[in-house]
Amino acid sequence: MEFGVNMKNKIFNITIIIVSLLFLIYFFIFQDGLRRFQDILKIIRVEWLIAAAVLMLLYWLLETLIIHNLTRYLFPAQKPLQSLKAAMVGQFFGSVTPYQTGAQPSLFYMFVGEGIEAGSASSILMMKFVIHQSILTLFSFAIIIMKFRYFNSMMPHLFYICLLGFLFNTGIIMAAVMFSINKKVTRSFLFAILKILSKIRLVKDVNKNVSHIENNLKDFHDNAELIAKNFKVLIKVVLCNAFQLLSFYSIPYCIYRSFNLNGATFWNMLAAQTFVMMIVSIVPLPGGEGGAEGGFYFLFSIFFKKDIVPAIFLWRIITFYSCIGIGGIFTIFIPNKKVKNTKV
């Protein structure tokens, strides 16, 4: 199966991003955001904006370390620059596709292009995904327990949104773990897909593809088990994920302090960002468009008050559009070598 998405989907996703950016600019200029931003510029604390940018760079660096640690364990020849490139390309495709579904296929394509077997590449990505989702869900659960009452007193319907996001992420983890440890379930699922593709004539030689799937499925489970048994690698990846989330979730607080505001606590703003990401996780648009801005407005208005529009503008530039811009440079100007005759 060739890497890439249907051209119509590409156009749709790019259109969504452009429209959302135009809407964000319109909202910024015509909803009193520009005037408020001009006022803020007079008192802005540049060091806190620099801190926000540094935290985003740290987020990318930790993503690179996560990929590097998992990949190098199975393939010692993996170079740091290859891991950095994979991390940034993943950030780009994750940003321009719904539910970040483009990140994993783009990384898979790059790994296979570097000579890594399809089954091994899949096991690396599955372990990365399971660990990330597990840390994210545990982090969210802890925040809900500690800070839910504070936010729910001001926003009574927050519980239902958070519950939906929490259940969604928990369900994803359970499905991913099931595929990672249960060979029978994985095999049945893949063969069911192959059967459907055969019936609609997208796959011609079924027997050849069955043999190919069997071989890669064995590699997938063997390597996933191998990684899972290496506690040193797992601890490194878990710690990197934890600090990655902490750095990303701390960015709104830096923006808040850059506006010369100091009434809110760091932990309350960290909790608010956690709730925002729960909302984003269930929005089926690239980058959680609409849900991200709406969730931020909904939860952070209690902190930023009249400065909420400039805050949303800066937050999305730093945490979302930077991934598209910088990731796009890696994607376009540092092309990967072509993958020939690779079947997934």
Backbone torsions as a table, in degrees:
resi	resn	phi	psi	omega
1	MET	NA	126.8	-178.6
2	GLU	-75.8	143.8	178.2
3	PHE	-72.6	146.9	177.1
4	GLY	130.8	166.3	178.1
5	VAL	-116.8	161.4	178.5
6	ASN	-57.2	140.5	-176.3
7	MET	-57.6	-36.1	179.4
8	LYS	-64.2	-39.2	177.6
9	ASN	-65.5	-39.3	177.6
10	LYS	-60.2	-48.1	-178.6
11	ILE	-62.3	-41.9	179.7
12	PHE	-62.0	-46.7	-177.5
13	ASN	-65.4	-42.8	179.1
14	ILE	-65.4	-40.0	178.4
15	THR	-61.1	-43.5	178.9
16	ILE	-58.8	-43.5	-178.4
17	ILE	-66.9	-43.6	-179.8
18	ILE	-65.1	-44.7	179.3
19	VAL	-62.2	-42.6	-179.4
20	SER	-65.2	-37.0	178.0
21	LEU	-66.5	-43.1	178.1
22	LEU	-63.4	-40.1	178.4
23	PHE	-64.7	-40.9	179.2
24	LEU	-63.1	-42.1	178.8
25	ILE	-66.5	-42.6	177.7
26	TYR	-60.6	-48.0	-179.4
27	PHE	-60.2	-38.7	-178.7
28	PHE	-67.2	-43.0	-174.8
29	ILE	-79.6	-43.0	-170.1
30	PHE	-99.3	-7.8	177.9
31	GLN	-105.8	39.6	175.8
32	ASP	71.2	4.9	-178.1
33	GLY	-68.4	-40.4	-177.4
34	LEU	-65.5	-43.9	179.6
35	ARG	-64.7	-41.0	178.7
36	ARG	-65.0	-37.8	-179.9
37	PHE	-66.5	-38.1	176.9
38	GLN	-62.8	-37.7	176.7
39	ASP	-67.8	-39.7	-179.1
40	ILE	-66.1	-36.2	-179.6
41	LEU	-58.1	-26.3	-179.4
42	LYS	-71.7	-25.2	-176.2
43	ILE	-123.3	5.2	-173.2
44	ILE	-62.8	143.1	178.2
45	ARG	-102.6	102.3	-172.9
46	VAL	-61.4	-32.9	-177.5
47	GLU	-61.5	-31.5	178.8
48	TRP	-76.2	-32.4	174.6
49	LEU	-67.8	-38.8	175.8
50	ILE	-62.7	-39.6	178.0
51	ALA	-61.3	-39.9	178.3
52	ALA	-63.1	-43.2	178.7
53	ALA	-64.9	-40.1	178.6
54	VAL	-63.7	-39.7	178.1
55	LEU	-63.3	-35.8	177.2
56	MET	-68.7	-39.5	175.8
57	LEU	-63.1	-39.5	177.3
58	LEU	-63.2	-38.7	177.5
59	TYR	-59.0	-45.2	178.5
60	TRP	-66.7	-40.1	179.7
61	LEU	-62.3	-43.6	179.5
62	LEU	-66.7	-35.1	174.7
63	GLU	-61.7	-40.4	177.3
64	THR	-62.7	-44.3	-179.7
65	LEU	-64.6	-37.7	178.4
66	ILE	-62.1	-48.9	179.5
67	ILE	-63.7	-41.7	-176.7
68	HIS	-66.0	-43.4	-178.8
69	ASN	-64.9	-43.3	-179.5
70	LEU	-69.6	-42.1	-176.4
71	THR	-73.5	-42.2	-175.6
72	ARG	-69.1	-24.1	177.8
73	TYR	-62.9	-39.8	178.6
74	LEU	-89.3	-28.9	-177.4
75	PHE	-133.4	87.7	-175.9
76	PRO	-56.1	-19.9	-177.9
77	ALA	-77.3	-7.2	-179.7
78	GLN	-59.0	129.5	-178.5
79	LYS	-99.9	150.2	180.0
80	PRO	-55.6	-37.7	-179.5
81	LEU	-65.5	-35.4	176.9
82	GLN	-64.6	-40.0	179.5
83	SER	-68.2	-39.0	177.5
84	LEU	-63.4	-44.9	179.4
85	LYS	-61.2	-44.9	179.0
86	ALA	-61.6	-42.0	-179.2
87	ALA	-61.4	-44.6	-175.8
88	MET	-75.0	-35.6	175.7
89	VAL	-65.7	-39.1	175.9
90	GLY	-62.7	-38.7	177.4
91	GLN	-62.9	-40.5	-179.3
92	PHE	-64.6	-54.0	-176.5
93	PHE	-69.9	-29.2	175.1
94	GLY	-67.4	-31.0	-178.6
95	SER	-78.2	-29.7	-173.7
96	VAL	-99.6	7.9	178.6
97	THR	-126.8	148.9	178.7
98	PRO	-60.6	140.4	179.0
99	TYR	57.0	19.0	-178.6
100	GLN	59.6	29.3	-175.3
101	THR	-69.6	-16.1	-179.1
102	GLY	-82.0	-13.7	-176.2
103	ALA	-65.5	-49.3	-175.9
104	GLN	-64.5	-48.2	177.9
105	PRO	-60.6	-35.9	179.9
106	SER	-66.7	-40.2	177.0
107	LEU	-67.2	-40.7	177.8
108	PHE	-58.3	-46.7	-179.8
109	TYR	-59.4	-42.1	-178.9
110	MET	-69.4	-41.6	179.3
111	PHE	-62.0	-46.7	179.5
112	VAL	-63.1	-37.0	177.3
113	GLY	-64.3	-23.9	178.2
114	GLU	-90.4	3.1	176.1
115	GLY	98.8	7.3	179.1
116	ILE	-83.6	133.8	179.9
117	GLU	-61.2	148.2	-176.4
118	ALA	-58.0	-43.0	179.6
119	GLY	-63.5	-40.9	179.5
120	SER	-67.9	-42.1	178.1
121	ALA	-61.5	-40.7	179.4
122	SER	-64.3	-39.6	-179.5
123	SER	-67.2	-38.1	177.0
124	ILE	-61.9	-47.4	-178.4
125	LEU	-67.5	-37.0	178.8
126	MET	-66.3	-43.2	178.5
127	MET	-63.9	-41.2	177.5
128	LYS	-60.7	-44.7	-178.0
129	PHE	-65.4	-46.6	-178.2
130	VAL	-62.3	-44.6	-179.4
131	ILE	-64.3	-45.3	-179.3
132	HIS	-62.1	-48.0	-178.8
133	GLN	-65.0	-35.7	179.7
134	SER	-66.2	-45.9	178.7
135	ILE	-64.2	-42.3	179.2
136	LEU	-60.7	-44.3	-178.2
137	THR	-69.2	-42.4	177.8
138	LEU	-64.0	-40.8	177.8
139	PHE	-61.3	-46.2	-179.4
140	SER	-64.6	-41.5	179.8
141	PHE	-61.9	-43.0	179.6
142	ALA	-62.5	-41.8	-180.0
143	ILE	-66.3	-41.1	178.9
144	ILE	-59.1	-45.3	-179.1
145	ILE	-62.4	-43.7	-172.9
146	MET	-82.1	-36.0	-169.3
147	LYS	-121.0	0.0	-175.1
148	PHE	-61.3	-44.2	-176.8
149	ARG	-59.5	-38.3	-179.5
150	TYR	-60.8	-46.7	-177.6
151	PHE	-78.7	-36.1	-177.9
152	ASN	-66.3	-26.8	178.0
153	SER	-65.7	-26.9	179.5
154	MET	-100.6	-22.8	-177.3
155	MET	-134.6	84.5	-172.0
156	PRO	-58.2	-29.1	-175.9
157	HIS	-90.4	4.4	-177.9
158	LEU	-62.8	-33.8	-176.3
159	PHE	-55.4	-45.7	-175.0
160	TYR	-67.6	-38.2	178.3
161	ILE	-66.5	-45.5	-179.3
162	CYS	-64.7	-40.7	179.7
163	LEU	-62.2	-42.6	179.2
164	LEU	-62.7	-45.6	178.7
165	GLY	-63.8	-42.1	-179.7
166	PHE	-64.8	-45.2	179.5
167	LEU	-65.7	-36.6	178.7
168	PHE	-61.2	-49.1	-179.1
169	ASN	-68.1	-37.2	178.0
170	THR	-64.3	-41.8	178.3
171	GLY	-62.0	-39.9	178.6
172	ILE	-62.8	-43.4	179.6
173	ILE	-61.9	-46.4	-178.8
174	MET	-60.3	-41.2	179.5
175	ALA	-66.5	-42.5	-179.1
176	ALA	-64.8	-43.3	178.5
177	VAL	-63.4	-41.4	179.2
178	MET	-59.2	-44.5	178.9
179	PHE	-66.9	-31.6	-177.1
180	SER	-73.9	-33.6	-172.5
181	ILE	-109.1	-20.0	-175.8
182	ASN	-108.0	101.9	-177.3
183	LYS	-64.9	-37.3	-177.4
184	LYS	-63.9	-44.2	179.8
185	VAL	-64.3	-46.4	-179.5
186	THR	-61.1	-45.2	-178.7
187	ARG	-62.2	-46.2	-179.3
188	SER	-62.6	-40.5	-179.4
189	PHE	-65.1	-46.7	-178.2
190	LEU	-66.3	-39.4	179.6
191	PHE	-70.1	-31.6	175.8
192	ALA	-65.1	-41.6	177.1
193	ILE	-64.1	-43.9	179.6
194	LEU	-60.4	-38.9	179.5
195	LYS	-64.9	-41.7	178.8
196	ILE	-64.4	-44.5	179.6
197	LEU	-63.3	-33.8	178.9
198	SER	-68.7	-40.5	-178.9
199	LYS	-66.2	-33.4	178.9
200	ILE	-94.8	12.7	172.2
201	ARG	64.0	29.8	172.9
202	LEU	-89.4	-19.4	175.8
203	VAL	-123.9	127.7	-176.2
204	LYS	-96.5	-60.0	-176.2
205	ASP	-89.3	90.0	-176.4
206	VAL	-65.0	-44.9	-177.1
207	ASN	-61.2	-40.4	179.1
208	LYS	-65.1	-40.6	180.0
209	ASN	-70.3	-33.5	177.0
210	VAL	-62.1	-45.6	178.7
211	SER	-62.0	-41.0	-180.0
212	HIS	-65.4	-42.9	179.2
213	ILE	-64.1	-42.0	-179.7
214	GLU	-58.7	-45.2	-179.4
215	ASN	-64.6	-46.3	-178.3
216	ASN	-71.7	-30.4	177.9
217	LEU	-66.3	-38.5	176.9
218	LYS	-64.3	-44.6	177.7
219	ASP	-61.6	-41.4	-178.4
220	PHE	-59.2	-52.0	-177.2
221	HIS	-70.9	-37.3	178.9
222	ASP	-62.6	-45.5	-178.4
223	ASN	-73.4	-35.7	176.2
224	ALA	-61.8	-41.4	178.1
225	GLU	-66.2	-39.1	179.7
226	LEU	-62.7	-44.9	178.6
227	ILE	-65.6	-42.8	-177.2
228	ALA	-62.1	-27.8	-178.6
229	LYS	-85.6	-10.5	-180.0
230	ASN	-93.5	93.5	-174.6
231	PHE	-65.6	-30.6	-179.7
232	LYS	-62.8	-46.2	178.6
233	VAL	-66.3	-43.6	-179.1
234	LEU	-61.5	-43.3	180.0
235	ILE	-62.9	-42.4	177.6
236	LYS	-59.2	-46.3	-177.2
237	VAL	-68.4	-40.2	178.5
238	VAL	-63.0	-44.7	179.7
239	LEU	-65.1	-41.4	177.9
240	CYS	-61.6	-41.7	178.4
241	ASN	-63.6	-42.3	-179.2
242	ALA	-63.3	-46.6	179.4
243	PHE	-70.3	-29.0	176.9
244	GLN	-64.1	-47.0	177.7
245	LEU	-64.0	-42.0	-179.8
246	LEU	-61.8	-41.9	180.0
247	SER	-66.6	-43.0	-179.4
248	PHE	-66.5	-42.2	-177.5
249	TYR	-74.4	-12.4	179.5
250	SER	-88.0	-11.5	-176.4
251	ILE	-60.3	-44.0	178.0
252	PRO	-58.2	-34.5	179.4
253	TYR	-66.0	-38.9	177.9
254	CYS	-64.5	-40.7	177.0
255	ILE	-63.5	-41.9	178.0
256	TYR	-58.2	-47.3	-179.5
257	ARG	-70.1	-28.3	178.3
258	SER	-67.3	-23.5	176.3
259	PHE	-81.8	8.6	-179.4
260	ASN	64.9	33.1	176.8
261	LEU	-106.6	146.6	-178.4
262	ASN	-149.5	16.1	-177.0
263	GLY	-78.6	-28.4	-177.2
264	ALA	-87.5	150.7	178.0
265	THR	-86.6	155.5	178.8
266	PHE	-59.6	-42.6	-174.9
267	TRP	-69.6	-34.1	176.9
268	ASN	-67.7	-38.0	179.3
269	MET	-73.6	-33.1	175.3
270	LEU	-63.6	-41.0	178.1
271	ALA	-64.8	-41.9	179.5
272	ALA	-60.6	-41.8	178.8
273	GLN	-65.4	-36.0	177.2
274	THR	-62.3	-43.8	178.6
275	PHE	-65.4	-37.1	177.7
276	VAL	-60.7	-44.4	-177.9
277	MET	-68.1	-27.6	173.9
278	MET	-65.4	-39.6	177.8
279	ILE	-66.4	-44.2	-179.3
280	VAL	-60.2	-37.9	-174.9
281	SER	-62.9	-20.6	-178.2
282	ILE	-108.2	7.7	178.0
283	VAL	-95.3	114.7	-174.1
284	PRO	-81.9	48.3	176.8
285	LEU	-130.8	155.5	179.5
286	PRO	-53.5	126.6	178.7
287	GLY	68.5	13.9	-177.6
288	GLY	64.2	32.7	-175.0
289	GLU	-52.7	136.3	-178.1
290	GLY	87.8	-53.3	178.5
291	GLY	-66.2	-38.6	-179.5
292	ALA	-65.9	-52.6	-179.6
293	GLU	-65.1	-42.7	179.7
294	GLY	-65.1	-42.7	178.5
295	GLY	-64.0	-40.8	179.2
296	PHE	-64.6	-44.9	179.2
297	TYR	-61.9	-44.0	-176.7
298	PHE	-63.1	-43.1	-172.8
299	LEU	-94.1	-32.7	-174.6
300	PHE	-94.2	-5.7	176.7
301	SER	-60.2	-29.5	-179.9
302	ILE	-69.4	-17.9	178.7
303	PHE	-100.5	-49.1	-175.3
304	PHE	-83.4	-25.9	-179.2
305	LYS	54.1	-118.6	-174.6
306	LYS	-70.8	-11.5	-180.0
307	ASP	-96.5	14.3	-173.7
308	ILE	-65.2	-37.0	-177.2
309	VAL	-65.7	-49.6	175.0
310	PRO	-60.2	-32.5	179.5
311	ALA	-65.5	-43.7	177.8
312	ILE	-61.4	-43.5	-178.5
313	PHE	-58.9	-50.3	-179.5
314	LEU	-65.9	-41.3	-178.3
315	TRP	-61.7	-44.6	-179.4
316	ARG	-70.1	-35.3	176.9
317	ILE	-62.4	-46.4	-176.0
318	ILE	-72.2	-43.4	-170.3
319	THR	-96.0	-18.4	-175.4
320	PHE	-121.8	-58.2	-176.5
321	TYR	-69.1	-24.1	174.8
322	SER	-66.9	-35.4	177.7
323	CYS	-65.7	-38.2	177.6
324	ILE	-69.4	-44.7	-177.6
325	GLY	-66.7	-55.7	-177.9
326	ILE	-70.5	-42.8	178.2
327	GLY	-62.7	-35.7	178.2
328	GLY	-63.6	-34.7	177.8
329	ILE	-63.2	-45.0	178.3
330	PHE	-64.9	-37.4	-177.5
331	THR	-70.3	-41.5	-174.4
332	ILE	-88.0	-46.3	-170.6
333	PHE	-95.9	-7.2	173.8
334	ILE	-124.9	70.1	-174.0
335	PRO	-66.5	143.5	176.7
336	ASN	-83.3	156.2	177.9
337	LYS	-68.7	152.3	-172.8
338	LYS	-70.7	147.9	176.3
339	VAL	-103.0	118.8	-176.3
340	LYS	-107.3	134.0	175.1
341	ASN	53.4	39.8	179.4
342	THR	-97.0	127.3	179.0
343	LYS	-109.4	137.9	179.2
344	VAL	-105.5	NA	NA
